[in-house]
Amino acid sequence: MTENTKKGTILVVDDSRVSQTHLVQILQEDYVVHAASGGLEAIQIAKAAKPDIILLDVVMPQMDGYETITALREGEETHSIPVIFITSLDQGSDEEKGLRLGAVDYITKPYNPIIVKLRISIQLKIVEQVNKIRELSMMDTVSRLPNRRYFDKRLREEWQRAANENRQLGILMIDLDKLRTFNAIYGYNQGDVCLFEVAKIISENALLSPGDFAARWAYGGFAVLLLSASGGECSAIGENIRKAVEESQFKTENNDEIKVTISVGANSVAPASDDCTVEQFISNADSALYLAKELGRNQVVIHS
């Protein structure tokens, strides 16, 4: 089985070389396996490799398993990685302490290879289900784009990254013109189809650099985050989207061909040097969008 076809990534943490090697041998046929001999090394590997599950020995010198899981739970990059304790301790109080600290399971030594594999398999299924739920909670079902909740989360991450790297960040606020009138004439189902088609056009014309992304923002609106984009670049990309929507034809359920337009508000800032908050960044793009509406719709306005 190649690395690409293996079922997941496991980090084995045990100061006993014999015990560590035994676990690696049990798992390496089905999983990508990393190994650490102590808590500090485990935390470093967990941050870099982002394993699906950590098998963590309780009794270790310097930093025991309880201290290690506490540090993992406090780390932004590692707090959600499931931890299964592995130990020769078999008192109920030991297991209770581990579970209270956030362990998802407890395996006692000596290992039964079948039980180890089964328990890991169960936890991986739980991880997969949680990830699917998390993914669905971040998606807009109409446009098939990420939703506003995801956009807010990513924006704050990218804002901090842009500040650290001293580069600009661009945003487009896009709104379908007269969507309520459209829905009144053609129905909400057709309005949803139209939103889906516009979302496709946005994705095809706006996401030019790695990391750029679009999301459903509001009733008839979308937001696009453009990494490293100047004001002029934001305006140009917004115009490309506006033109592509204007030139497209959408078919109704009766095969009538109709046209729609969009209005776009753009903004670009350098978080490290501009006197601007994330909230102002969005608000200024929103103000540019409303100005585009007031000026007659179907145009791009950039905040200055």
RAQUI-V361087 format. One record per backbone hydrogen bond with DSSP energy under -1.0 kcal/mol. NH is the residue of the N-H (numbers start at 1). CO is the residue of the C=O. If there is no record, write none. Layout:
nh = (NH | NH)
co = (CO | CO)
This chain:
nh = (7 | 10 | 11 | 12 | 13 | 14 | 20 | 21 | 22 | 23 | 24 | 25 | 26 | 27 | 28 | 30 | 31 | 32 | 34 | 36 | 42 | 43 | 44 | 45 | 46 | 47 | 48 | 49 | 50 | 52 | 53 | 54 | 55 | 56 | 57 | 58 | 63 | 65 | 68 | 69 | 70 | 71 | 72 | 73 | 74 | 79 | 81 | 84 | 85 | 86 | 87 | 95 | 96 | 97 | 98 | 99 | 100 | 101 | 102 | 103 | 104 | 107 | 109 | 116 | 117 | 118 | 119 | 120 | 121 | 122 | 123 | 124 | 125 | 126 | 127 | 128 | 129 | 130 | 131 | 132 | 133 | 134 | 135 | 136 | 137 | 139 | 140 | 144 | 147 | 151 | 152 | 153 | 154 | 155 | 156 | 157 | 158 | 159 | 160 | 161 | 162 | 163 | 164 | 165 | 167 | 169 | 170 | 171 | 172 | 173 | 174 | 175 | 176 | 177 | 182 | 183 | 184 | 185 | 186 | 187 | 191 | 192 | 193 | 194 | 195 | 196 | 197 | 198 | 199 | 200 | 201 | 202 | 203 | 204 | 205 | 206 | 208 | 212 | 213 | 215 | 216 | 217 | 218 | 222 | 223 | 224 | 225 | 226 | 228 | 234 | 235 | 236 | 237 | 238 | 239 | 240 | 241 | 242 | 243 | 244 | 245 | 246 | 247 | 248 | 250 | 252 | 255 | 258 | 263 | 264 | 265 | 266 | 267 | 269 | 273 | 274 | 276 | 281 | 282 | 283 | 284 | 285 | 286 | 287 | 288 | 289 | 290 | 291 | 292 | 293 | 294 | 295 | 296 | 297 | 301 | 303)
co = (30 | 32 | 53 | 34 | 55 | 36 | 16 | 17 | 18 | 19 | 20 | 21 | 22 | 23 | 24 | 27 | 27 | 8 | 10 | 12 | 38 | 39 | 40 | 41 | 42 | 43 | 44 | 45 | 46 | 9 | 9 | 82 | 11 | 84 | 13 | 86 | 61 | 58 | 64 | 65 | 66 | 67 | 68 | 69 | 70 | 75 | 78 | 54 | 105 | 56 | 107 | 91 | 92 | 93 | 94 | 95 | 96 | 97 | 99 | 98 | 83 | 85 | 87 | 112 | 113 | 114 | 115 | 116 | 117 | 118 | 119 | 120 | 121 | 122 | 123 | 124 | 125 | 126 | 127 | 128 | 129 | 130 | 131 | 132 | 133 | 136 | 145 | 140 | 138 | 147 | 148 | 149 | 150 | 151 | 152 | 153 | 154 | 155 | 156 | 157 | 158 | 159 | 160 | 161 | 162 | 269 | 226 | 267 | 224 | 265 | 222 | 263 | 220 | 261 | 178 | 179 | 180 | 181 | 182 | 183 | 187 | 188 | 189 | 190 | 191 | 192 | 193 | 194 | 195 | 196 | 197 | 198 | 199 | 200 | 201 | 202 | 206 | 209 | 225 | 223 | 146 | 221 | 221 | 174 | 215 | 172 | 213 | 170 | 168 | 230 | 231 | 232 | 233 | 234 | 235 | 236 | 237 | 238 | 239 | 240 | 241 | 242 | 243 | 245 | 258 | 256 | 252 | 250 | 175 | 299 | 173 | 301 | 171 | 169 | 270 | 270 | 274 | 277 | 278 | 279 | 280 | 281 | 282 | 283 | 284 | 285 | 286 | 287 | 288 | 289 | 290 | 291 | 293 | 292 | 264 | 266)
